[in-house]
């Protein structure tokens, strides 16, 4: 696709030379639209959203675990304080080991929550880089060939990227997108079963 992208100076030349431009048949494509509306992009986004949803569920469960431990710790601490206020030092002291255990459990759960959150962010970033990067590379290679075909069918002498085209031209984005999606769907379709010969069992 990069080979078909015109630079600003070329397009500017078209704008200031109407006589030449009128005899020059060219088209343009919206690269961003191609990528975003490509069916495989939507599928990849769904995969990423699904993974994000799973991680969020686990994160929510860990948050609840921390909240529950914090609540129990606060209840025990309050109970100890009440006993000491009532001059029941022996009973209060008996609860100290429980409070210590709860404090350690809370600290561990909180550390696990923070680590899981950091690991989740890293996992999502790496997964998006892998999936979207791979898709972009494949699409980039395929788009070049499809643009050439569409341009030839419309007798276009050149094709620019939309952001470099400020006036005129034929928008072939939908034509290219339609072919890309159709050919990918055909490639993904299961092969038809061979027809049975008459008289065979």
Secondary structure as UniProt FT lines:
FT   HELIX           2..4
FT   HELIX           8..16
FT   HELIX           18..22
FT   STRAND          26..29
FT   HELIX           31..37
FT   HELIX           39..85
FT   TURN            86..87
FT   HELIX           89..153
FT   TURN            154..155
FT   STRAND          158..161
FT   HELIX           162..164
FT   STRAND          170..171
FT   HELIX           173..188
FT   TURN            198..199
//
